[in-house]
Amino acid sequence: MANIKPFKAYRPARDKVHLVASRSYISYTKADLIRKLDENPFTFLHILNPNYKTEKQSFSNSKEKFERVKTKFIDFANQQILIQDKKESFYVYRQIKDGHPYLGIIACASVKDYYSNVIKKHEATLTKREDIFKKYLETVQINAEPVCFTYPNHAKIDRLTNEKILERPEYDFTSTNRDRHTFWKIEDESRVAKLTAYFGQIDSIYIADGHHRSASSALLGKSLREEQGNPPEEKPYDYFMGYFIPENCLKIYEFNRLVTTLGDHNVSSFLDAIKENFEITFVDDDFFRPEKIHEIGMYIDNKWYCLIPKNGQFLQDDPVKSLDVSILTNHLLAPILGISDLKTDNRVYFKGGLEGIDALKKEVDSGKAKVAFAHFPVSMAQLKTISDANKTMPPKSTWIEPKLRSGLTVYSTK
């Protein structure tokens, strides 16, 4: 059963929240990041980029840089840019993006649930990245961006959150990308107890986005607990921050593939090679978007094609091998182009579904890519089936929305 916990968040002062909370720092180009840091002294990006305008630069992923992040966070707290709540609370957060409301609860997830598989995973993590982020967390002692979890819809949780959003919010602001962010605090003991109990009725929760953050937090919590002789009482490091959103609010978009070379093939021989494993249909249109599972769009030489795998090309009852991204790799990219490891092969790159089909067409028309492949999104049922079977999806199988902001709530593991 899922164990979630309220916490005393560090949060932006109400008059500065629109200035403090930021997109994930990795989503900014270098030029945009510099512009944000130049123009906004309150952005959380200053905490995440403590080397900015310092004479002596610290190395990336070094302990010195992590110490600077911690110092910068303390500076923001001392200046009352970030203020810690006095009572342990749950936080209801709604993001409206392109007209779709994402409504969920910010709380702490349990490290114990991670290791007991109450928290289900669908992505493999890289040990090197886990270790780097573990060292980061051990030094800075904060979670600044929640892991995105999803769970089966629960009528009583829905009722409680829907009642809460009728009250006056703590925050209500629109960011420059036109997303609206609204935020409520649940601190009264009755509602806190109810939410805790309701989540305790849920058998499994699923990581939607943030597998490395989850793995690193769990790794750190386990390590610190062992170092301290497994104390009987709970410690802050036994938890990490998450955003819990019901399945019907989450959106899963596709991750499309672009390939920069046809290898030894020209367009004609490439199409002939594909016909061994796929039915190919020319699409007489400027754009083509797959409308169902096992329908793959391909754009090459100014033309769109629909690819459908022939019978027997994959195991229907294997939840991973039957994914369209797996079918594309196993029966086209690998045998025809020699691209089998999508993590390391620089001949393939990716674009999330929110960037649109037009983005794929432009990449090929510009010559940056030779061919583009458009997918139908993975379903929630597929994600859960793979997670429940303790299997993992190939890299870049899903683009999950909502994307959460850094610095809206901060959890201290100290």
FENKA-V532351 format. One record per pair of residues at least 24 apart in sequence whose C-alpha atoms are under 8 Angstrom apart, sorted by the first residue. I is the first residue (numbers start at 0). J is the second residue. Records with the same first field share a line. If there is no record, write none. Layout:
# FENKA-V532351
I->J ; J
This chain:
# FENKA-V532351
0->117 ; 198 ; 199 ; 200 ; 201 ; 202 ; 203
1->112 ; 117 ; 118 ; 198 ; 199 ; 200 ; 201 ; 202 ; 203 ; 204
2->108 ; 109 ; 112 ; 195 ; 198 ; 199
3->106 ; 107 ; 108 ; 109 ; 195 ; 198 ; 199
4->89 ; 106 ; 107 ; 108 ; 109 ; 195
5->87 ; 88 ; 89 ; 106 ; 107 ; 191
6->86 ; 87 ; 88 ; 89 ; 106 ; 107 ; 410
7->83 ; 84 ; 85 ; 86 ; 87 ; 88 ; 410
8->83 ; 84 ; 87 ; 88 ; 408 ; 409 ; 410 ; 411
9->81 ; 82 ; 83 ; 84 ; 408 ; 409 ; 410 ; 411
10->81 ; 82 ; 83 ; 84 ; 406 ; 407 ; 408 ; 409
11->80 ; 81 ; 82 ; 406 ; 407 ; 408
12->79 ; 80 ; 81 ; 82
13->169 ; 170
15->41 ; 80
16->170 ; 407
17->172 ; 173 ; 174
18->42
19->43 ; 80 ; 406 ; 407
20->404 ; 405 ; 406 ; 407
21->404 ; 405 ; 406 ; 407
22->402 ; 403 ; 404 ; 405
23->144 ; 403 ; 404 ; 405
41->80
43->405 ; 406
45->71
46->71 ; 72
60->131 ; 135
62->134 ; 135 ; 138
65->135 ; 138 ; 139
66->138 ; 139
68->139
69->138 ; 139 ; 140
86->186
87->186
88->184 ; 185 ; 186 ; 187 ; 191
89->184 ; 185 ; 186 ; 191
90->182 ; 183 ; 184 ; 185
91->160 ; 163 ; 164 ; 182 ; 183 ; 184 ; 185
92->180 ; 181 ; 182 ; 183
93->180 ; 181 ; 182
94->178 ; 179 ; 180 ; 181 ; 401
95->178 ; 179 ; 180
96->177 ; 178 ; 179
97->178
100->248
101->244 ; 248 ; 249 ; 401
102->244 ; 245 ; 248
103->160 ; 242 ; 243 ; 244 ; 245
104->242 ; 243 ; 244
105->145 ; 240 ; 241 ; 242 ; 243
106->240 ; 241 ; 242 ; 243
107->238 ; 239 ; 240 ; 241
108->238 ; 239 ; 240 ; 241
109->237 ; 238 ; 239
110->216 ; 217 ; 220 ; 221 ; 237 ; 238 ; 239
111->217 ; 237
113->213 ; 217
114->217
116->203
117->202 ; 203 ; 204
118->203 ; 204 ; 205 ; 206
119->203 ; 204 ; 205 ; 206 ; 386 ; 387 ; 389
120->205 ; 206 ; 210 ; 386 ; 389 ; 391
121->206 ; 382 ; 385 ; 386 ; 389 ; 390 ; 391 ; 392
122->210 ; 391 ; 392 ; 393 ; 394
123->210 ; 391 ; 392
124->210 ; 211 ; 214
125->211
128->211
129->211 ; 212 ; 214 ; 215
130->215
132->211 ; 212 ; 215
133->215 ; 216 ; 218 ; 219
136->215 ; 216 ; 219
137->219
140->411 ; 412 ; 413
141->409 ; 410 ; 411 ; 412 ; 413
142->239 ; 240 ; 409 ; 410 ; 411 ; 412
143->405 ; 406 ; 407 ; 408 ; 409 ; 410
144->240 ; 403 ; 404 ; 405 ; 406 ; 407 ; 408 ; 409
145->240 ; 241 ; 242 ; 403 ; 405
146->206 ; 207 ; 208 ; 209 ; 210 ; 212 ; 213 ; 240 ; 241 ; 242
147->206 ; 207 ; 208 ; 209 ; 241 ; 242 ; 243 ; 244 ; 403
148->204 ; 205 ; 206 ; 207 ; 208 ; 241 ; 242 ; 243 ; 244
149->204 ; 205 ; 206 ; 207 ; 243 ; 244 ; 245 ; 246 ; 249
150->201 ; 203 ; 204 ; 205 ; 243 ; 244 ; 245 ; 246
151->201 ; 204 ; 245 ; 246
152->245 ; 246 ; 247
153->197 ; 245
155->197
156->194 ; 197 ; 198
159->190 ; 194
205->383 ; 386
207->399
208->399
213->239
235->411 ; 412 ; 413
236->412 ; 413
238->412
239->410 ; 412
240->409 ; 410
246->379
249->399 ; 400 ; 401
250->399 ; 400 ; 401
251->376 ; 377 ; 378 ; 379 ; 397 ; 398 ; 399 ; 400
252->351 ; 352 ; 353 ; 376 ; 377 ; 397 ; 398 ; 399 ; 400
253->351 ; 352 ; 374 ; 375 ; 376 ; 377 ; 396 ; 397 ; 398
254->349 ; 350 ; 351 ; 352 ; 373 ; 374 ; 376 ; 395 ; 396 ; 397 ; 398
255->349 ; 350 ; 351 ; 352 ; 371 ; 372 ; 373 ; 374
256->347 ; 348 ; 349 ; 350 ; 371 ; 372 ; 373
257->347 ; 348 ; 349 ; 350 ; 359 ; 368 ; 369 ; 370 ; 371 ; 372
258->346 ; 347 ; 348 ; 368 ; 369 ; 370 ; 371
259->346 ; 347 ; 367 ; 368 ; 369 ; 370
260->346 ; 368 ; 369 ; 370
261->336 ; 369 ; 370
262->336
266->299 ; 300
269->335
272->335
273->331 ; 335
276->308 ; 309 ; 312 ; 330 ; 331
277->306 ; 307 ; 308 ; 309
278->305 ; 306 ; 307 ; 308 ; 309
279->304 ; 305 ; 306 ; 307
280->304 ; 305 ; 306
281->305
286->356 ; 357
287->356
288->356 ; 373 ; 374 ; 375
289->373 ; 374 ; 375
290->375
291->375
292->323 ; 375 ; 376
293->322 ; 323 ; 375
294->323 ; 374 ; 375
295->323 ; 372 ; 373 ; 374 ; 375
296->371 ; 372 ; 373 ; 374
297->370 ; 371 ; 372 ; 373
298->359 ; 360 ; 363 ; 370 ; 371 ; 372
299->363 ; 369 ; 370 ; 371
300->363 ; 364 ; 369 ; 370
301->364
318->381 ; 384 ; 385
319->385 ; 390 ; 391 ; 392 ; 393
322->377
323->374 ; 375
324->374 ; 393 ; 396
325->393
341->394
342->394
349->395
351->398
352->398
